[in-house]
Amino acid sequence: MRETISPLIDLLRVTLERGVAAGQFRSGSDPLDLYVTLVGMGYYIVANRFTVQPFTGRNYAEQRHQESISTMHIDMLLSYLRPVVAPVERRA
């Protein structure tokens, strides 16, 4: 089973390393943790779309809701991956 996802994990590792080298990603992100997070974000809304709707009144099978949640997921992931910027000290 590990061999099934290892090429993807390797691709994520290389992507993270390139992002760190370019100053676009923070260091220390684990590619396997990122993979599990990506799968979880995508899977939950698809697998639970029929049970989520009765509780929320929102149909995540609709294109506009899929686009909305996808945009939010991307924003969340990029916020996590961005380098941490130290606060600038202000002089009085």
C-alpha positions, 0 to 999 in steps of 0.5 A: 500500500505504501508504494501506491502513494509514495510517488505522490508523497515524493512529489509533495516533498519536492514541491515543498522543498522547491517552495522553501528554496524559493521563499514561498513556503515555510520549512518543516512541513511534512509531506505525508501530513500534507497529503493526509490533510489534502485527502481529508479536506477533499474526502469529507465533503464528498463522502458526507454531502448527503448527510451534511445537507440535512443539518446545514441546508447547504447542498455541497453537490452544487457547483457554487458550493464546491467552488466555495469550499475548494477556494477556502481549502486552498486559502487555508493550505496556503496560509499554513504553507506560507513562511512565518514572518517575524513581527516588525518592532516599532521604535518609539 
